[in-house]
Amino acid sequence: MENINKTAKAIEILLVEDNPGDARLAKEALRDSKFKNNLNIVYDGVEAMNYLYKTSEYAEVATPDLILLDLNLPKKDGREVLAEIKSTESLKRIPVVILTTSSAEEDILKTYDLHANCYITKPIDLDQFMKVVKSIEDFWISIVKLPPLVKKYS
């Protein structure tokens, strides 16, 4: 992988996505990134919270700098995951980008009420999906100043 910004610390990205095809596309879009990144993927809301709380097999994972969160997840809905993230002191500053197929106004309003940082409806077109993921990365990595991690969750 060629990175323009080779000396910088890799950006830790957590993708919470139950659709293996969308997860694969996001991985491909970020693989050729000009920024170093470590993409970690979990496939349901319970697994997402285990990852973020560093329980079980996730005890040694890095805290993500950015979370890409689908809403319609098995086991624990993305709205519940978002609410828990934003109400947990050690997690609430992590930017959460909602990346979902839903364009329902009630979902948009609810997630912003729960303090989502951004809401993006997934395009159906393959090329557009790749462009969206790249634009998320460009914006959140190269333009936005991410907050420093407050403390390790214990």
Backbone as a printed PyTorch tensor [residue, N CA C, xyz], in Angstrom:
tensor([[[  0.8500,  -1.1830,   0.0000],
         [  0.0000,   0.0000,   0.0000],
         [  0.8840,   1.2310,   0.0000]],

        [[  0.6180,   2.1420,  -0.8990],
         [  1.3780,   3.3790,  -0.9620],
         [  0.6330,   4.4320,  -0.1710]],

        [[  1.3370,   5.0630,   0.7400],
         [  0.7500,   6.1280,   1.5350],
         [  1.5760,   7.3910,   1.3690]],

        [[  0.9140,   8.5090,   1.1230],
         [  1.6080,   9.7840,   1.0290],
         [  2.0900,  10.2030,   2.4080]],

        [[  1.2840,   9.9350,   3.4150],
         [  1.5660,  10.3690,   4.7690],
         [  2.1470,   9.2020,   5.5700]],

        [[  3.3100,   8.7330,   5.1930],
         [  3.8780,   7.5140,   5.7710],
         [  4.3580,   7.6660,   7.2120]],

        [[  4.7430,   8.8490,   7.6180],
         [  5.2920,   9.0100,   8.9590],
         [  4.2100,   9.1870,  10.0260]],

        [[  3.0060,   9.5180,   9.6170],
         [  1.9340,   9.7460,  10.5790],
         [  1.4440,   8.4200,  11.1590]],

        [[  0.8700,   8.5330,  12.3500],
         [  0.2630,   7.3680,  12.9960],
         [ -0.9500,   6.9330,  12.1710]],

        [[ -1.1460,   5.6440,  12.0690],
         [ -2.2980,   5.1250,  11.3280],
         [ -3.5900,   5.5190,  12.0340]],

        [[ -4.5850,   5.8960,  11.2600],
         [ -5.9080,   6.2210,  11.7870],
         [ -6.6550,   4.9060,  12.0080]],

        [[ -7.2000,   4.7610,  13.1910],
         [ -7.9560,   3.5570,  13.5340],
         [ -9.4280,   3.7850,  13.1840]],

        [[ -9.9580,   2.9560,  12.2980],
         [-11.3490,   3.0780,  11.8670],
         [-12.0820,   1.7880,  12.2310]],

        [[-13.2250,   1.9460,  12.8700],
         [-14.0910,   0.8000,  13.1620],
         [-15.3080,   0.8960,  12.2630]],

        [[-15.5150,  -0.1280,  11.4560],
         [-16.7010,  -0.2270,  10.6080],
         [-17.6410,  -1.2400,  11.2430]],

        [[-18.8610,  -0.7960,  11.5290],
         [-19.8850,  -1.6840,  12.0830],
         [-20.9040,  -1.8910,  10.9700]],

        [[-20.8170,  -3.0400,  10.3220],
         [-21.5820,  -3.3040,   9.1030],
         [-21.9230,  -4.7870,   9.0090]],

        [[-23.2110,  -5.1060,   8.8900],
         [-23.6110,  -6.5090,   8.8120],
         [-23.6250,  -7.0560,   7.3900]],

        [[-23.5160,  -6.2000,   6.3930],
         [-23.5170,  -6.6520,   5.0080],
         [-22.0790,  -6.9040,   4.5600]],

        [[-21.6980,  -8.1670,   4.3470],
         [-20.3150,  -8.4830,   3.9690],
         [-19.8720,  -7.7950,   2.6760]],

        [[-20.7980,  -7.6040,   1.7350],
         [-20.4620,  -6.9310,   0.4810],
         [-20.0850,  -5.4720,   0.7040]],

        [[-20.8840,  -4.7690,   1.5300],
         [-20.5770,  -3.3720,   1.8290],
         [-19.2820,  -3.2570,   2.6330]],

        [[-19.0550,  -4.1960,   3.5360],
         [-17.8130,  -4.1950,   4.3220],
         [-16.6110,  -4.3860,   3.3980]],

        [[-16.7380,  -5.2980,   2.4480],
         [-15.6480,  -5.5430,   1.4950],
         [-15.3780,  -4.3090,   0.6460]],

        [[-16.4280,  -3.6430,   0.1820],
         [-16.2570,  -2.4350,  -0.6220],
         [-15.5750,  -1.3240,   0.1710]],

        [[-15.9810,  -1.1600,   1.4270],
         [-15.3440,  -0.1420,   2.2680],
         [-13.8650,  -0.4630,   2.4580]],

        [[-13.5720,  -1.7280,   2.6680],
         [-12.1790,  -2.1640,   2.8390],
         [-11.3680,  -1.8520,   1.5820]],

        [[-11.9330,  -2.1420,   0.4170],
         [-11.2450,  -1.8560,  -0.8500],
         [-11.0340,  -0.3610,  -1.0360]],

        [[-12.0460,   0.4320,  -0.7150],
         [-11.9370,   1.8850,  -0.8820],
         [-10.8510,   2.4660,   0.0200]],

        [[-10.7150,   1.9180,   1.2190],
         [ -9.7200,   2.4410,   2.1650],
         [ -8.3340,   1.8360,   1.9570]],

        [[ -8.2550,   0.7110,   1.2770],
         [ -6.9700,   0.0390,   1.0580],
         [ -6.0020,   0.9200,   0.2750]],

        [[ -6.4940,   1.6160,  -0.7170],
         [ -5.6440,   2.4430,  -1.5640],
         [ -5.5700,   3.8860,  -1.0820]],

        [[ -5.8330,   4.0910,   0.1640],
         [ -5.8790,   5.4180,   0.7440],
         [ -4.5210,   6.1060,   0.7390]],

        [[ -4.5750,   7.4410,   0.6960],
         [ -3.3320,   8.2030,   0.8220],
         [ -2.9590,   8.3780,   2.2930]],

        [[ -3.8090,   7.9140,   3.1890],
         [ -3.5530,   7.9800,   4.6270],
         [ -3.4060,   6.5760,   5.1850]],

        [[ -2.4890,   6.4140,   6.1110],
         [ -2.3720,   5.1220,   6.7780],
         [ -3.6170,   4.9070,   7.6280]],

        [[ -4.2140,   3.7420,   7.5090],
         [ -5.3870,   3.4550,   8.3330],
         [ -5.4290,   1.9720,   8.6500]],

        [[ -6.0180,   1.6930,   9.7720],
         [ -6.2940,   0.3150,  10.1710],
         [ -7.8050,   0.1940,  10.2470]],

        [[ -8.3720,  -0.5420,   9.3140],
         [ -9.8120,  -0.7480,   9.3010],
         [-10.1290,  -2.0460,  10.0150]],

        [[-10.9610,  -1.9470,  11.0270],
         [-11.4380,  -3.1270,  11.7470],
         [-12.9360,  -3.2010,  11.5150]],

        [[-13.4210,  -4.4060,  11.2710],
         [-14.8260,  -4.5960,  10.9300],
         [-15.4800,  -5.5290,  11.9400]],

        [[-16.6390,  -5.1120,  12.4410],
         [-17.4810,  -5.9830,  13.2580],
         [-18.8540,  -6.0170,  12.5950]],

        [[-19.5920,  -7.1010,  12.8280],
         [-20.7820,  -7.3650,  12.0250],
         [-22.1150,  -7.2350,  12.7580]],

        [[-22.1180,  -6.8570,  14.0210],
         [-23.3740,  -6.6040,  14.7190],
         [-23.1290,  -5.6390,  15.8730]],

        [[-24.2200,  -5.1470,  16.4530],
         [-24.1130,  -4.1400,  17.4990],
         [-23.4920,  -4.6340,  18.7930]],

        [[-23.7420,  -5.8760,  19.1440],
         [-23.1500,  -6.4390,  20.3640],
         [-21.6370,  -6.5420,  20.1980]],

        [[-21.2120,  -7.0160,  19.0380],
         [-19.7820,  -7.1240,  18.7520],
         [-19.1230,  -5.7350,  18.7480]],

        [[-19.8500,  -4.7320,  18.2500],
         [-19.3270,  -3.3630,  18.2470],
         [-19.0470,  -2.8810,  19.6670]],

        [[-19.9890,  -3.1260,  20.5680],
         [-19.7910,  -2.6600,  21.9390],
         [-18.7050,  -3.4710,  22.6410]],

        [[-18.6020,  -4.7610,  22.3610],
         [-17.4950,  -5.5560,  22.9060],
         [-16.1630,  -4.9930,  22.4310]],

        [[-16.1030,  -4.6190,  21.1650],
         [-14.8840,  -4.0220,  20.6030],
         [-14.5640,  -2.7120,  21.3310]],

        [[-15.5560,  -1.8440,  21.4540],
         [-15.3260,  -0.5280,  22.0520],
         [-15.0040,  -0.6060,  23.5440]],

        [[-15.6000,  -1.5610,  24.2360],
         [-15.3010,  -1.7550,  25.6630],
         [-14.0840,  -2.6460,  25.8810]],

        [[-13.5510,  -3.1810,  24.7760],
         [-12.3500,  -4.0300,  24.8080],
         [-12.5480,  -5.2730,  25.6670]],

        [[-13.6800,  -5.9220,  25.4810],
         [-13.9680,  -7.1530,  26.2140],
         [-13.6760,  -8.3630,  25.3450]],

        [[-13.5650,  -9.4830,  25.9740],
         [-13.2920, -10.7890,  25.3460],
         [-12.1310, -10.6940,  24.3690]],

        [[-12.3460, -11.1150,  23.1080],
         [-11.2230, -11.1630,  22.1590],
         [-10.7280,  -9.7830,  21.7320]],

        [[-11.3850,  -8.7280,  22.1570],
         [-10.9950,  -7.3710,  21.7710],
         [-10.1800,  -6.6390,  22.8380]],

        [[ -9.6670,  -7.3520,  23.7940],
         [ -8.9460,  -6.7230,  24.9100],
         [ -7.7590,  -5.8740,  24.4650]],

        [[ -7.1140,  -6.2370,  23.3780],
         [ -5.8950,  -5.5520,  22.9520],
         [ -6.0800,  -4.6160,  21.7610]],

        [[ -7.3030,  -4.3780,  21.3170],
         [ -7.4890,  -3.5390,  20.1320],
         [ -7.2770,  -2.0640,  20.4630]],

        [[ -6.9180,  -1.3090,  19.4430],
         [ -6.7670,   0.1360,  19.6050],
         [ -8.1500,   0.7850,  19.6020]],

        [[ -8.2960,   1.8420,  20.3610],
         [ -9.5390,   2.5980,  20.3570],
         [ -9.6600,   3.2950,  19.0020]],

        [[-10.8230,   3.2020,  18.3620],
         [-10.9480,   3.8280,  17.0430],
         [-10.9160,   5.3550,  17.1120]],

        [[-10.3800,   5.9510,  16.0480],
         [-10.4090,   7.4080,  15.8850],
         [-11.6940,   7.8320,  15.2050]],

        [[-12.3320,   6.8810,  14.5030],
         [-13.5380,   7.1480,  13.7300],
         [-14.3570,   5.8610,  13.6540]],

        [[-15.6860,   6.0040,  13.7980],
         [-16.5880,   4.8570,  13.6970],
         [-17.5420,   5.0950,  12.5310]],

        [[-17.6240,   4.1060,  11.6410],
         [-18.6080,   4.1090,  10.5580],
         [-19.6750,   3.1040,  10.9710]],

        [[-20.8950,   3.5720,  11.1880],
         [-21.9360,   2.7590,  11.8190],
         [-23.1660,   2.6170,  10.9440]],

        [[-23.5250,   1.3760,  10.6470],
         [-24.7890,   1.0760,   9.9770],
         [-25.8910,   1.1130,  11.0310]],

        [[-27.1070,   1.4120,  10.6280],
         [-28.2040,   1.4620,  11.5990],
         [-28.9040,   0.1340,  11.7940]],

        [[-29.1320,  -0.5880,  10.7170],
         [-29.9270,  -1.8100,  10.7880],
         [-29.0130,  -3.0110,  10.9970]],

        [[-28.7040,  -3.2600,  12.2550],
         [-27.7630,  -4.3150,  12.6340],
         [-28.4660,  -5.4150,  13.4080]],

        [[-27.9530,  -6.6360,  13.3170],
         [-28.4980,  -7.7080,  14.1600],
         [-28.0070,  -7.5700,  15.6060]],

        [[-28.7040,  -8.2090,  16.4940],
         [-28.3970,  -8.3190,  17.9260],
         [-28.5920,  -7.0170,  18.6870]],

        [[-28.0060,  -5.9310,  18.2040],
         [-28.1850,  -4.6160,  18.8320],
         [-28.2090,  -3.5990,  17.7030]],

        [[-29.3000,  -2.8830,  17.6120],
         [-29.5220,  -1.9120,  16.5650],
         [-28.4760,  -0.7880,  16.5930]],

        [[-28.1740,  -0.2210,  15.4280],
         [-27.2020,   0.8610,  15.3480],
         [-27.5870,   2.0850,  16.1570]],

        [[-28.8880,   2.3410,  16.3060],
         [-29.3430,   3.4780,  17.1130],
         [-28.9900,   3.2560,  18.5840]],

        [[-29.1470,   2.0020,  19.0300],
         [-28.7860,   1.6610,  20.4120],
         [-27.2760,   1.7680,  20.6150]],

        [[-26.5240,   1.3190,  19.6320],
         [-25.0590,   1.4130,  19.7000],
         [-24.6490,   2.8770,  19.7900]],

        [[-25.2250,   3.7170,  18.9290],
         [-24.9130,   5.1460,  18.9380],
         [-25.2530,   5.7740,  20.2830]],

        [[-26.4280,   5.4680,  20.8160],
         [-26.8320,   6.0270,  22.1100],
         [-25.8510,   5.6290,  23.2060]],

        [[-25.4110,   4.3680,  23.1890],
         [-24.4730,   3.9000,  24.2080],
         [-23.1050,   4.5620,  24.0510]],

        [[-22.6400,   4.6880,  22.8140],
         [-21.3510,   5.3470,  22.5730],
         [-21.3890,   6.7700,  23.1050]],

        [[-22.4190,   7.5070,  22.7500],
         [-22.4860,   8.9310,  23.0890],
         [-22.8280,   9.1840,  24.5510]],

        [[-23.2200,   8.1300,  25.2810],
         [-23.4820,   8.3000,  26.7160],
         [-22.3670,   7.7040,  27.5800]],

        [[-21.3050,   7.2210,  26.9430],
         [-20.1770,   6.6350,  27.6730],
         [-19.0170,   7.6270,  27.6380]],

        [[-18.5990,   8.0610,  28.8060],
         [-17.5810,   9.1110,  28.9250],
         [-16.3410,   8.8530,  28.0780]],

        [[-15.8350,   7.6420,  28.0840],
         [-14.5890,   7.3480,  27.3750],
         [-14.7730,   7.1700,  25.8650]],

        [[-16.0210,   7.1230,  25.3970],
         [-16.2830,   6.8930,  23.9720],
         [-16.9590,   8.0650,  23.2760]],

        [[-17.5970,   8.9470,  24.0090],
         [-18.4980,   9.9330,  23.4150],
         [-17.8470,  10.9150,  22.4550]],

        [[-16.5380,  11.1020,  22.5530],
         [-15.8640,  12.0360,  21.6480],
         [-15.4340,  11.3980,  20.3270]],

        [[-15.5510,  10.0990,  20.2170],
         [-15.1930,   9.4400,  18.9590],
         [-16.2390,   9.8320,  17.9130]],

        [[-15.8160,  10.4000,  16.7970],
         [-16.7950,  10.7460,  15.7590],
         [-17.4740,   9.4950,  15.2050]],

        [[-18.7910,   9.5800,  15.0750],
         [-19.5810,   8.4760,  14.5400],
         [-20.2780,   8.9550,  13.2740]],

        [[-19.9300,   8.3070,  12.1680],
         [-20.5560,   8.5840,  10.8850],
         [-21.5680,   7.4800,  10.6240]],

        [[-22.8250,   7.8680,  10.4950],
         [-23.8620,   6.9000,  10.1570],
         [-23.7690,   6.6530,   8.6530]],

        [[-23.6210,   5.4000,   8.2760],
         [-23.5140,   4.9940,   6.8760],
         [-24.5320,   3.8710,   6.6830]],

        [[-25.6990,   4.2160,   6.1300],
         [-26.8270,   3.2960,   6.1160],
         [-27.6270,   3.4140,   4.8340]],

        [[-28.4510,   2.4250,   4.5650],
         [-29.3240,   2.4780,   3.3890],
         [-30.5620,   3.3290,   3.6480]],

        [[-30.8700,   3.5960,   4.9040],
         [-32.0860,   4.3320,   5.2410],
         [-31.9530,   5.8170,   4.9030]],

        [[-32.9820,   6.3320,   4.2390],
         [-33.0520,   7.7730,   4.0150],
         [-34.2880,   8.3380,   4.7220]],

        [[-34.8240,   7.5510,   5.6550],
         [-36.0250,   7.9610,   6.3870],
         [-35.7330,   9.1660,   7.2730]],

        [[-36.5880,  10.1600,   7.1880],
         [-36.4130,  11.3820,   7.9690],
         [-36.3410,  11.0790,   9.4670]],

        [[-37.1510,  10.1300,   9.9310],
         [-37.1400,   9.8040,  11.3620],
         [-35.7830,   9.2300,  11.7940]],

        [[-35.1250,   8.4500,  10.9300],
         [-33.7900,   7.9340,  11.2520],
         [-32.7650,   9.0610,  11.3020]],

        [[-32.8640,   9.9640,  10.3520],
         [-31.9310,  11.1000,  10.3210],
         [-32.0940,  11.9340,  11.5870]],

        [[-33.3250,  12.2850,  11.9200],
         [-33.5790,  13.0890,  13.1240],
         [-33.1450,  12.3670,  14.3920]],

        [[-33.5000,  11.0910,  14.5050],
         [-33.1710,  10.3140,  15.7040],
         [-31.6640,  10.2270,  15.9130]],

        [[-30.9160,   9.9460,  14.8350],
         [-29.4640,   9.7870,  15.0060],
         [-28.7900,  11.1080,  15.3320]],

        [[-29.2520,  12.1970,  14.7510],
         [-28.6820,  13.4960,  15.1410],
         [-29.0660,  13.8450,  16.5760]],

        [[-30.2810,  13.4750,  16.9980],
         [-30.6660,  13.6730,  18.4040],
         [-29.7590,  12.8780,  19.3410]],

        [[-29.2610,  11.7390,  18.8350],
         [-28.3460,  10.9030,  19.6260],
         [-26.8820,  11.3330,  19.4550]],

        [[-26.6740,  12.4610,  18.7870],
         [-25.3460,  13.0770,  18.6110],
         [-24.4510,  12.3930,  17.5850]],

        [[-25.0490,  11.8440,  16.5350],
         [-24.2340,  11.3690,  15.4130],
         [-23.5040,  12.5740,  14.8360]],

        [[-22.3090,  12.3640,  14.3300],
         [-21.5380,  13.4600,  13.7670],
         [-21.8690,  13.7160,  12.3040]],

        [[-22.4640,  12.7190,  11.6470],
         [-22.7210,  12.8310,  10.2250],
         [-23.6680,  11.6930,   9.8260]],

        [[-24.5180,  11.9290,   8.8330],
         [-25.4550,  10.9190,   8.3550],
         [-25.3260,  10.8230,   6.8490]],

        [[-24.9930,   9.6420,   6.3580],
         [-24.8250,   9.4220,   4.9230],
         [-25.6590,   8.2140,   4.5110]],

        [[-26.4600,   8.3970,   3.4730],
         [-27.2160,   7.2810,   2.9070],
         [-26.3200,   6.5940,   1.8850]],

        [[-26.1800,   5.2770,   2.0340],
         [-25.3380,   4.5010,   1.1200],
         [-25.9250,   4.5360,  -0.2870]],

        [[-25.0870,   4.8690,  -1.2560],
         [-25.5630,   4.7760,  -2.6340],
         [-25.6540,   3.3060,  -3.0510]],

        [[-26.5690,   3.0010,  -3.9400],
         [-26.7240,   1.6350,  -4.4280],
         [-25.6530,   1.3240,  -5.4680]],

        [[-25.2720,   2.3240,  -6.2510],
         [-24.2730,   2.1680,  -7.2950],
         [-22.8930,   1.8930,  -6.6940]],

        [[-22.2180,   0.8860,  -7.2100],
         [-20.9110,   0.4510,  -6.7120],
         [-19.8690,   1.5630,  -6.7370]],

        [[-19.7320,   2.2470,  -7.8660],
         [-18.7350,   3.3180,  -7.9730],
         [-19.0490,   4.4600,  -7.0180]],

        [[-20.3250,   4.7980,  -6.9030],
         [-20.7210,   5.8680,  -5.9840],
         [-20.4280,   5.4780,  -4.5280]],

        [[-20.6540,   4.2130,  -4.1830],
         [-20.3560,   3.7430,  -2.8290],
         [-18.8700,   3.9310,  -2.5310]],

        [[-18.0220,   3.5460,  -3.4810],
         [-16.5720,   3.6940,  -3.3060],
         [-16.2020,   5.1730,  -3.1300]],

        [[-16.8260,   6.0440,  -3.9170],
         [-16.5550,   7.4890,  -3.8110],
         [-16.9790,   8.0280,  -2.4550]],

        [[-18.1220,   7.5630,  -1.9640],
         [-18.6090,   8.0170,  -0.6600],
         [-17.6250,   7.6380,   0.4430]],

        [[-17.1690,   6.3900,   0.4420],
         [-16.2280,   5.9400,   1.4720],
         [-14.9340,   6.7520,   1.3900]],

        [[-14.4360,   6.9850,   0.1900],
         [-13.2170,   7.7870,   0.0290],
         [-13.4410,   9.2180,   0.5070]],

        [[-14.6140,   9.7820,   0.2380],
         [-14.8800,  11.1570,   0.6750],
         [-15.0140,  11.2430,   2.1920]],

        [[-15.5630,  10.1980,   2.8190],
         [-15.6220,  10.1570,   4.2860],
         [-14.2060,  10.1990,   4.8370]],

        [[-13.3570,   9.3670,   4.2750],
         [-11.9740,   9.3210,   4.7390],
         [-11.2820,  10.6560,   4.5010]],

        [[-11.4180,  11.2070,   3.3060],
         [-10.7660,  12.4880,   3.0140],
         [-11.1980,  13.5630,   4.0000]],

        [[-12.4960,  13.6530,   4.2500],
         [-12.9960,  14.6800,   5.1550],
         [-12.5550,  14.4410,   6.5920]],

        [[-12.8080,  13.2420,   7.1200],
         [-12.5720,  12.9690,   8.5260],
         [-11.0990,  12.7810,   8.8720]],

        [[-10.2610,  12.4990,   7.8850],
         [ -8.8450,  12.2870,   8.1660],
         [ -8.0150,  13.5150,   7.7880]],

        [[ -8.2720,  14.1000,   6.6190],
         [ -7.4000,  15.1880,   6.1830],
         [ -7.9090,  16.5760,   6.5490]],

        [[ -9.2120,  16.7510,   6.7310],
         [ -9.7480,  18.0830,   7.0050],
         [-10.0730,  18.2850,   8.4820]],

        [[-10.7770,  17.3490,   9.0710],
         [-11.2280,  17.4810,  10.4560],
         [-10.0890,  17.1980,  11.4340]],

        [[-10.0350,  17.9530,  12.4870],
         [ -9.1000,  17.6890,  13.5810],
         [ -9.8250,  16.7710,  14.5590]],

        [[ -9.3560,  15.5160,  14.6620],
         [ -9.9950,  14.5410,  15.5390],
         [ -9.5910,  14.7870,  16.9850]],

        [[-10.4880,  14.5150,  17.9260],
         [-10.1410,  14.7290,  19.3360],
         [ -9.1350,  13.6850,  19.8030]],

        [[ -8.2480,  14.0770,  20.7120],
         [ -7.3470,  13.0730,  21.2790],
         [ -8.1500,  12.1170,  22.1500]],

        [[ -7.6690,  10.8940,  22.2620],
         [ -8.3560,   9.9330,  23.1270],
         [ -8.2010,  10.3750,  24.5620]],

        [[ -9.3040,  10.3560,  25.2960],
         [ -9.2920,  10.8330,  26.6630],
         [ -8.5680,   9.8520,  27.5690]],

        [[ -8.9990,   8.6180,  27.5260],
         [ -8.3900,   7.5910,  28.3700],
         [ -8.8030,   6.2290,  27.8500]],

        [[ -8.0730,   5.2560,  28.2020],
         [ -8.4160,   3.8790,  27.8250],
         [ -9.5870,   3.4430,  28.6830]],

        [[-10.5600,   2.8050,  28.0450],
         [-11.7140,   2.3090,  28.7870],
         [-11.2730,   1.1710,  29.6860]],

        [[-11.7440,   1.1740,  30.9140],
         [-11.3810,   0.0740,  31.8130],
         [-12.5860,  -0.5630,  32.4230]]])
